[in-house]
Amino acid sequence: MFAGAAREAVFSNPEVIRRVNAEFVPVALKAWLMNNPTDDEEGRLYREIGRSKPAPQGICVANSSGKALDWALMFDDDKSMLAFLERGVKRFRDFPDAKKPVTTERYMRFPSMKLPNVNDTQDELPKSTSHARNEGCPANPTPRAGTVIAQVVGRALDAQGKPVADTVRQEHYVEDRFNVAVGMQESLARTVVNAGTSCFKIPASLARQFVNHAYLGQLDVSPQRAPDGGALKLCEFWAQRMSGNENGSILLRIAGKSEVAAAQDESRPDESNDGRRWEHSIKLTWEGFIEMKGARITRLLLAARGSEKLKWGSVFLKGGNDVSCLPGGHPIDLSCDVHYGIFGEPLAR
Amino acid sequence: MKLRTYAVCGLLLLCGQAVGAQDRDPIGENLFPPELVMQHRQAIGLTDAQKNFIELELQKIQARFMDLQAQLQNEMEALAALLKKERVEEKLVLAQLDKVLKCEGEIKSAHLSVGIAIKNKLTPQQQAKLQELRAATPSPQALQKRFEAKMRQVQAGVLRWQNDGRDPSPIGEVMQQFEPLMKQGKFKEADEVLDRALKMLSDEDNGESPKPEKQGDAAPAPTFQMAAKPRVTSDELKQEIESLKVSRVAWREIAWKSCLLDGLKESRATGKPLLLWVFIDRPADDARC
């Protein structure tokens, strides 16, 4: 939950945005890289930052050598977020690099709940400027050529059927992304050939890709993430080849229906036993087109309309400012009509 | 790309050690971890008052544990620093070791206190039922074999993703829960974590190498009526989808970098500190987080 809550409550605050852009070099680091560093020079930098982490995720100010100066997991209130940034700038002035040893200050909640400091090991850190030989940036793996990158956008609708104006909270506005692998495209192509001119069912694996990404809210409420994987009650997508193909391309018309539901509470403490409680159900009717050339998808267009119910809470959520409870997020109680769109094209070489 | 398999080999070892270590635990077997109680709350007829009591105990202890863990980490680092020297001062090391052991002792005491408080809140019948439920779990040997087999499947799946240039971070995120659960002896939950990772990796869900669809897929009729004509053309649908997307949203106003090396380079060039947002997924671009 931390990343979603931090994006909504911290990094969407106009004053935080202004100060971060003006006074910092903002870097969004994947926790996975920090928590599983490699043995090369880049891995040593990740390991050094992770050495003082109070939790697997968090917000950290670091100096130009990669020494962590301050960590915070939450903030007392909106003013405290700005105070944390100010403190980071001040400490950077005192410790801009590794020339002097620096103690990492850590806060469970800034500034009222302080954790013990972590001392500098004074180990010399590498000054790498490039990744290990023959390797790209580990934070940005490159998908195989021909992979279709599908972008998803989802909106909660108001009583008049119009998209809710708020675009910060993910239960109102969500963007997502998934890849349609080359193998999956080839599977669809084989099904198209076998079907001839008949109406046919698209491969279940591809249909599930669409359904798995069409939900509002943060990652934690993905029906797939429920301890039992959620219940895919209905996932039926049909296709029909349309006439008017040019240059060997074909256009498939798609129609489908999906229904998915999932829930979790503290009686199933799989997610680190953090006391979360949530319920989620989504019913959608789909329409769209898939353009293909040979065994590859050249364009994917899907829209879905329907209804969605989402409840999120935690035994630890006791109200108050969102920034004071980032790991738990904020309570959600949503029941509304929804509209989704998916647009995909092959990855440019 | 370099192999990053969440130290799967290490976790394989952990499977053996953790499961084996559970052969006999004279303290643990007489107490009931809160997760066990909550997991079987219906079966043992846990009352709301008992449930609230356990939640309160957990809340109280959470902050204390964080503090103690941080203290322990500091003391361990201090001990390591003393041992790192060419000439080791035995007296200093032993004094520091005492501090480490004191911290560990306090953590164990805190664990034990919670266990005792929970046990004393349960009726003898509830305690007997929980013992019964706990005894019904598979043998350590069977669990170990199962975990090892599944872990190898996860390792193979991650390799497949990496070879295809896919980002295995989501699997990493799920697998991060495995080790703590194993260490806490929550084998059922650890097993479910492995299942979840395998489900995410499975061909059916992710389609990297999907199995051929059955030829009969074209045969059955749709369970819903496909309209005679599409409601819109493909270009009209594209416009409709584009109209849903808002290009200027607050959370995209910060120009996040994703490469640590690029960030450090810019920090050195501009004289600005790094602001690191360490997160599990990828919230900085067009993705859910």
Chai-1 contact restraints between the chains, C-beta under 6 A:
chainA,res_idxA,chainB,res_idxB,connection_type,confidence,min_distance_angstrom,max_distance_angstrom,comment,restraint_id
A,A3,B,F279,contact,1.0,0.0,6.0,A-B,restraint_1
A,A3,B,I280,contact,1.0,0.0,6.0,A-B,restraint_2
A,A3,B,D281,contact,1.0,0.0,6.0,A-B,restraint_3
A,A3,B,P283,contact,1.0,0.0,6.0,A-B,restraint_4
A,A3,B,C289,contact,1.0,0.0,6.0,A-B,restraint_5
A,G4,B,C289,contact,1.0,0.0,6.0,A-B,restraint_6
A,R7,B,W251,contact,1.0,0.0,6.0,A-B,restraint_7
A,R7,B,P283,contact,1.0,0.0,6.0,A-B,restraint_8
A,R7,B,C289,contact,1.0,0.0,6.0,A-B,restraint_9
A,F11,B,W251,contact,1.0,0.0,6.0,A-B,restraint_10
A,F11,B,I254,contact,1.0,0.0,6.0,A-B,restraint_11
A,S12,B,A250,contact,1.0,0.0,6.0,A-B,restraint_12
A,S12,B,W251,contact,1.0,0.0,6.0,A-B,restraint_13
A,I17,B,E253,contact,1.0,0.0,6.0,A-B,restraint_14
A,I17,B,I254,contact,1.0,0.0,6.0,A-B,restraint_15
A,V20,B,I254,contact,1.0,0.0,6.0,A-B,restraint_16
A,V20,B,L275,contact,1.0,0.0,6.0,A-B,restraint_17
A,F24,B,K272,contact,1.0,0.0,6.0,A-B,restraint_18
A,F24,B,P273,contact,1.0,0.0,6.0,A-B,restraint_19
A,F24,B,L275,contact,1.0,0.0,6.0,A-B,restraint_20
A,V25,B,G263,contact,1.0,0.0,6.0,A-B,restraint_21
A,V25,B,E266,contact,1.0,0.0,6.0,A-B,restraint_22
A,V25,B,S267,contact,1.0,0.0,6.0,A-B,restraint_23
A,V25,B,K272,contact,1.0,0.0,6.0,A-B,restraint_24
A,V25,B,L274,contact,1.0,0.0,6.0,A-B,restraint_25
A,P26,B,I254,contact,1.0,0.0,6.0,A-B,restraint_26
A,P26,B,W256,contact,1.0,0.0,6.0,A-B,restraint_27
A,P26,B,L275,contact,1.0,0.0,6.0,A-B,restraint_28
A,V27,B,K257,contact,1.0,0.0,6.0,A-B,restraint_29
A,V27,B,G263,contact,1.0,0.0,6.0,A-B,restraint_30
A,V27,B,L274,contact,1.0,0.0,6.0,A-B,restraint_31
A,V27,B,L276,contact,1.0,0.0,6.0,A-B,restraint_32
A,A28,B,W256,contact,1.0,0.0,6.0,A-B,restraint_33
A,A28,B,S258,contact,1.0,0.0,6.0,A-B,restraint_34
A,A28,B,W277,contact,1.0,0.0,6.0,A-B,restraint_35
A,A28,B,A284,contact,1.0,0.0,6.0,A-B,restraint_36
A,L29,B,L276,contact,1.0,0.0,6.0,A-B,restraint_37
A,L29,B,V278,contact,1.0,0.0,6.0,A-B,restraint_38
A,K30,B,S169,contact,1.0,0.0,6.0,A-B,restraint_39
A,A31,B,V278,contact,1.0,0.0,6.0,A-B,restraint_40
A,A31,B,I280,contact,1.0,0.0,6.0,A-B,restraint_41
A,W32,B,S169,contact,1.0,0.0,6.0,A-B,restraint_42
A,W32,B,G172,contact,1.0,0.0,6.0,A-B,restraint_43
A,M34,B,V278,contact,1.0,0.0,6.0,A-B,restraint_44
A,N36,B,R4,contact,1.0,0.0,6.0,A-B,restraint_45
A,N36,B,Y6,contact,1.0,0.0,6.0,A-B,restraint_46
A,T38,B,K2,contact,1.0,0.0,6.0,A-B,restraint_47
A,L45,B,L260,contact,1.0,0.0,6.0,A-B,restraint_48
A,Q57,B,V278,contact,1.0,0.0,6.0,A-B,restraint_49
A,Q57,B,F279,contact,1.0,0.0,6.0,A-B,restraint_50
A,Q57,B,I280,contact,1.0,0.0,6.0,A-B,restraint_51
A,G58,B,V278,contact,1.0,0.0,6.0,A-B,restraint_52
A,I59,B,W277,contact,1.0,0.0,6.0,A-B,restraint_53
A,C60,B,L276,contact,1.0,0.0,6.0,A-B,restraint_54
A,V61,B,P273,contact,1.0,0.0,6.0,A-B,restraint_55
A,V61,B,L275,contact,1.0,0.0,6.0,A-B,restraint_56
A,A62,B,L274,contact,1.0,0.0,6.0,A-B,restraint_57
A,A62,B,L276,contact,1.0,0.0,6.0,A-B,restraint_58
A,S64,B,S267,contact,1.0,0.0,6.0,A-B,restraint_59
A,S64,B,R268,contact,1.0,0.0,6.0,A-B,restraint_60
A,G66,B,L264,contact,1.0,0.0,6.0,A-B,restraint_61
A,G88,B,P273,contact,1.0,0.0,6.0,A-B,restraint_62
A,F92,B,P273,contact,1.0,0.0,6.0,A-B,restraint_63
A,L115,B,A70,contact,1.0,0.0,6.0,A-B,restraint_64
A,P116,B,A70,contact,1.0,0.0,6.0,A-B,restraint_65
A,P116,B,Q71,contact,1.0,0.0,6.0,A-B,restraint_66
A,P116,B,N74,contact,1.0,0.0,6.0,A-B,restraint_67
A,S128,B,L261,contact,1.0,0.0,6.0,A-B,restraint_68
A,T129,B,L261,contact,1.0,0.0,6.0,A-B,restraint_69
A,T129,B,K265,contact,1.0,0.0,6.0,A-B,restraint_70
A,E135,B,M1,contact,1.0,0.0,6.0,A-B,restraint_71
A,C137,B,C259,contact,1.0,0.0,6.0,A-B,restraint_72
A,A139,B,S258,contact,1.0,0.0,6.0,A-B,restraint_73
A,A139,B,C259,contact,1.0,0.0,6.0,A-B,restraint_74
A,N140,B,S258,contact,1.0,0.0,6.0,A-B,restraint_75
A,P141,B,G165,contact,1.0,0.0,6.0,A-B,restraint_76
A,P141,B,D167,contact,1.0,0.0,6.0,A-B,restraint_77
A,T142,B,G165,contact,1.0,0.0,6.0,A-B,restraint_78
A,P143,B,G165,contact,1.0,0.0,6.0,A-B,restraint_79
A,R144,B,D164,contact,1.0,0.0,6.0,A-B,restraint_80
A,R144,B,G165,contact,1.0,0.0,6.0,A-B,restraint_81
A,Q151,B,D286,contact,1.0,0.0,6.0,A-B,restraint_82
A,V153,B,L244,contact,1.0,0.0,6.0,A-B,restraint_83
A,V153,B,K245,contact,1.0,0.0,6.0,A-B,restraint_84
A,R155,B,L244,contact,1.0,0.0,6.0,A-B,restraint_85
A,T167,B,V246,contact,1.0,0.0,6.0,A-B,restraint_86
A,T167,B,V249,contact,1.0,0.0,6.0,A-B,restraint_87
A,V168,B,A250,contact,1.0,0.0,6.0,A-B,restraint_88
A,V174,B,R288,contact,1.0,0.0,6.0,A-B,restraint_89
A,E175,B,D286,contact,1.0,0.0,6.0,A-B,restraint_90
A,D176,B,A287,contact,1.0,0.0,6.0,A-B,restraint_91
A,D176,B,R288,contact,1.0,0.0,6.0,A-B,restraint_92
A,R177,B,D286,contact,1.0,0.0,6.0,A-B,restraint_93
A,R177,B,A287,contact,1.0,0.0,6.0,A-B,restraint_94
A,A181,B,G207,contact,1.0,0.0,6.0,A-B,restraint_95
A,A181,B,E208,contact,1.0,0.0,6.0,A-B,restraint_96
A,G183,B,E208,contact,1.0,0.0,6.0,A-B,restraint_97
A,G183,B,S209,contact,1.0,0.0,6.0,A-B,restraint_98
A,G183,B,P210,contact,1.0,0.0,6.0,A-B,restraint_99
A,M184,B,G207,contact,1.0,0.0,6.0,A-B,restraint_100
A,M184,B,P210,contact,1.0,0.0,6.0,A-B,restraint_101
A,S187,B,P210,contact,1.0,0.0,6.0,A-B,restraint_102
A,T191,B,E213,contact,1.0,0.0,6.0,A-B,restraint_103
A,A195,B,A218,contact,1.0,0.0,6.0,A-B,restraint_104
A,S198,B,A218,contact,1.0,0.0,6.0,A-B,restraint_105
A,F200,B,A218,contact,1.0,0.0,6.0,A-B,restraint_106
A,K201,B,D217,contact,1.0,0.0,6.0,A-B,restraint_107
A,P203,B,E213,contact,1.0,0.0,6.0,A-B,restraint_108
A,S205,B,E204,contact,1.0,0.0,6.0,A-B,restraint_109
A,S205,B,G207,contact,1.0,0.0,6.0,A-B,restraint_110
A,S205,B,P210,contact,1.0,0.0,6.0,A-B,restraint_111
A,L219,B,D281,contact,1.0,0.0,6.0,A-B,restraint_112
A,L219,B,R288,contact,1.0,0.0,6.0,A-B,restraint_113
A,P227,B,E192,contact,1.0,0.0,6.0,A-B,restraint_114
A,G229,B,K199,contact,1.0,0.0,6.0,A-B,restraint_115
A,W238,B,P222,contact,1.0,0.0,6.0,A-B,restraint_116
A,R253,B,P230,contact,1.0,0.0,6.0,A-B,restraint_117
A,A255,B,M226,contact,1.0,0.0,6.0,A-B,restraint_118
A,K257,B,F224,contact,1.0,0.0,6.0,A-B,restraint_119
A,E266,B,M38,contact,1.0,0.0,6.0,A-B,restraint_120
A,S267,B,M38,contact,1.0,0.0,6.0,A-B,restraint_121
A,S267,B,Q39,contact,1.0,0.0,6.0,A-B,restraint_122
A,S267,B,R41,contact,1.0,0.0,6.0,A-B,restraint_123
A,P269,B,E35,contact,1.0,0.0,6.0,A-B,restraint_124
A,D270,B,E189,contact,1.0,0.0,6.0,A-B,restraint_125
A,D270,B,E192,contact,1.0,0.0,6.0,A-B,restraint_126
A,S272,B,Q177,contact,1.0,0.0,6.0,A-B,restraint_127
A,N273,B,E35,contact,1.0,0.0,6.0,A-B,restraint_128
A,F289,B,S234,contact,1.0,0.0,6.0,A-B,restraint_129
A,L301,B,S234,contact,1.0,0.0,6.0,A-B,restraint_130
A,L301,B,L237,contact,1.0,0.0,6.0,A-B,restraint_131
A,L301,B,K238,contact,1.0,0.0,6.0,A-B,restraint_132
A,A303,B,L237,contact,1.0,0.0,6.0,A-B,restraint_133
A,A303,B,E240,contact,1.0,0.0,6.0,A-B,restraint_134
A,V315,B,E55,contact,1.0,0.0,6.0,A-B,restraint_135
A,G341,B,I241,contact,1.0,0.0,6.0,A-B,restraint_136
A,G341,B,L244,contact,1.0,0.0,6.0,A-B,restraint_137
A,F343,B,I241,contact,1.0,0.0,6.0,A-B,restraint_138
